[in-house]
Amino acid sequence: MKQDILNLDNEKVGTISLNESIFGLEVRADILQRVVRWQLARMQSGNHKTKGRSEVAMTGAKPFKQKGTGRARQGSRKTAQFRKGGIVFGPVVRDHSHDLTKKFRALGLKTALSAKAKEGNLVIVESTKISTPKTKDLLVKLDTCGLNNCLIIDGKEVDMNFALASRNIVNVDVLPAVGANVYDILRKNKLVLTKDAIACLEERLNG
């Protein structure tokens, strides 16, 4: 499939042939959902914690004698029914992540790229190199290209001037090719790839 290559002034400077096995797949929501769930589960810290009866700072002595008080028998003040007692089946520190095969993760990334291409929300730019790290100047260029809510993926490294200029722009994220992922691609309206990014993605997904 053919795609126009633009510069940051929104001028056509050439065309590129995109790999059908990466940018032309059927868009399947179930694959995207599974990969996004896997990513979000890995991002969960899992550090929520409550204290059980073995952890609360309280005496373990029997609060009153077993018989003769007219009250229900109790063995410890640490139990859940008493104030400051331990929590029963409360949350504990744990790992929320689960496994997903490498092949399936690669398929999810291909599907996300194909989804953007089929929606018409894939933009190919020649390069992100700019002469000065001026946010104001870059904002004008992005407005000219209609990129107000986008993820920009560069090659192995992001141009330093571009990274500095873009970091204060709302709804614009910049990643190197190695950081390309399904969640960030889907959460932005537009996906912008440089020629270097396409080469890196093809090498990564065809390997």
C-alpha positions in Angstrom: 0.0 0.0 0.0 1.3 3.5 -1.0 1.4 6.4 1.5 2.4 10.0 0.9 5.5 11.3 2.8 5.1 14.8 4.2 7.5 17.3 5.8 6.7 19.3 8.9 5.3 22.1 6.7 2.6 19.7 5.4 4.2 19.5 2.0 4.4 16.2 0.0 8.0 15.2 -0.5 7.5 11.7 -1.8 5.7 8.3 -1.4 6.5 5.1 0.5 5.3 1.6 0.1 4.0 0.2 3.4 4.3 -3.5 4.2 0.9 -5.1 3.9 1.7 -7.7 6.6 2.2 -4.9 9.1 -0.1 -2.0 8.0 -2.8 -4.0 6.0 -4.1 -6.6 8.5 -7.8 -7.1 9.5 -8.6 -4.9 12.5 -9.7 -7.2 15.3 -10.9 -5.5 18.5 -10.4 -8.7 20.6 -6.7 -8.8 19.9 -6.3 -5.1 20.7 -8.3 -5.5 23.9 -6.1 -8.4 25.1 -2.9 -6.5 24.5 -4.2 -3.3 26.2 -5.3 -5.3 29.2 -1.8 -7.0 29.4 -0.2 -3.5 29.2 -2.4 -2.0 31.9 -2.0 -5.0 34.2 1.8 -4.6 34.0 1.4 -0.9 34.9 -0.5 -1.6 38.1 1.7 -1.2 41.1 -0.2 -3.7 43.3 1.1 -2.1 46.5 -2.3 -1.7 48.2 -2.2 -3.4 51.6 -4.2 -3.9 54.8 -3.0 -5.6 58.0 -4.4 -9.0 59.0 -4.8 -10.2 62.6 -1.2 -11.4 62.7 0.1 -8.0 61.8 -1.8 -5.5 64.0 -0.1 -4.0 67.0 -2.2 -5.3 69.8 -2.0 -7.7 72.6 -2.7 -11.3 71.9 -4.0 -11.9 75.4 -7.6 -13.2 75.9 -9.7 -10.0 76.6 -11.8 -11.5 79.3 -12.4 -14.9 80.9 -14.2 -17.6 78.9 -17.3 -18.0 81.2 -19.4 -16.1 83.6 -19.4 -12.6 81.9 -22.6 -13.0 79.9 -20.7 -12.0 76.8 -19.7 -14.0 73.7 -16.4 -15.8 74.2 -13.4 -14.1 72.6 -9.9 -15.3 72.2 -8.1 -12.2 71.1 -8.5 -8.4 70.5 -6.8 -8.8 67.1 -9.9 -10.2 65.4 -11.9 -8.3 62.8 -14.9 -7.5 65.0 -12.9 -5.4 67.4 -11.8 -1.8 66.8 -8.3 -1.7 65.3 -8.5 -5.4 64.7 -7.1 -7.1 61.6 -8.9 -7.1 58.2 -10.2 -10.4 56.9 -9.3 -11.1 53.3 -8.1 -7.6 52.7 -5.9 -6.6 49.7 -2.2 -7.6 49.9 0.9 -6.6 47.8 0.8 -8.6 44.7 1.8 -8.6 41.0 -1.2 -8.0 38.7 0.7 -8.9 35.5 -0.1 -11.9 33.4 1.6 -13.6 30.5 1.1 -12.9 26.8 3.2 -14.6 24.2 5.7 -12.6 22.2 4.0 -13.5 18.9 0.6 -12.3 20.2 2.1 -9.0 21.4 3.6 -8.5 17.9 0.3 -9.3 16.3 -1.4 -6.7 18.6 1.1 -4.0 17.5 0.6 -4.9 13.8 -3.2 -4.7 14.3 -2.9 -1.3 16.0 -0.8 0.1 13.1 -3.3 -1.4 10.6 -6.2 0.2 12.4 -4.6 3.7 12.2 -3.9 3.1 8.5 -7.4 2.0 7.7 -8.9 4.9 9.6 -6.8 7.4 7.6 -5.2 8.5 10.8 -1.6 7.4 9.9 0.7 10.2 8.8 4.2 9.6 7.5 6.8 12.4 7.8 10.3 12.5 6.3 12.0 13.5 9.6 11.4 15.2 12.9 14.7 17.1 12.9 14.3 20.8 13.6 16.9 23.5 14.0 16.0 24.9 17.4 14.1 23.6 20.4 11.3 26.2 20.2 7.9 25.0 21.4 6.2 27.9 19.8 7.7 27.2 16.4 6.9 23.5 16.6 3.3 24.2 17.6 2.8 26.2 14.5 4.1 23.3 12.3 1.9 20.8 14.1 -1.1 23.0 13.7 -0.3 23.3 10.0 -0.3 19.5 9.7 -3.5 19.1 11.8 -1.6 17.2 14.5 -3.3 18.4 17.7 -3.7 15.0 19.3 -1.1 12.6 18.1 1.6 10.1 19.0 4.9 10.7 17.1 7.2 7.8 16.7 10.8 8.4 15.5 13.6 6.0 14.7 16.1 4.5 17.1 16.5 7.9 18.8 14.3 11.0 18.9 15.9 14.3 17.7 16.8 16.2 20.8 15.5 19.6 19.6 12.2 18.0 18.7 11.9 16.2 22.0 12.6 19.4 24.0 10.2 21.5 21.9 7.4 18.9 22.1 7.5 18.0 25.8 5.2 21.0 26.8 2.6 20.5 24.1 -0.6 19.1 25.4 -1.9 15.9 23.7 1.4 15.3 21.8 3.6 12.4 22.8 6.9 11.4 21.3 8.5 8.0 21.5 11.5 6.2 19.8 10.6 3.2 17.7 11.6 0.8 20.5 8.8 2.3 22.7 6.0 1.8 20.1 3.1 0.1 21.9 -0.6 -0.6 21.4 -2.0 1.4 24.3 -0.2 4.7 23.3 -1.1 4.2 19.6 -4.8 3.7 20.3 -5.2 6.5 22.8 -4.2 9.2 20.3 -6.2 10.4 17.3 -3.3 10.4 14.9 -0.2 8.3 14.6 2.8 10.0 13.0 5.7 7.8 11.9 9.0 8.9 10.4 10.8 7.0 7.6 13.3 5.7 10.2 10.5 4.6 12.5 8.9 2.5 9.7 12.3 0.9 9.0 12.7 0.0 12.7 9.2 -1.3 13.0 9.5 -3.5 9.9 12.8 -4.9 11.2 11.2 -5.5 14.7 8.0 -7.1 13.5 9.4 -9.1 10.6 12.2 -10.5 12.7 
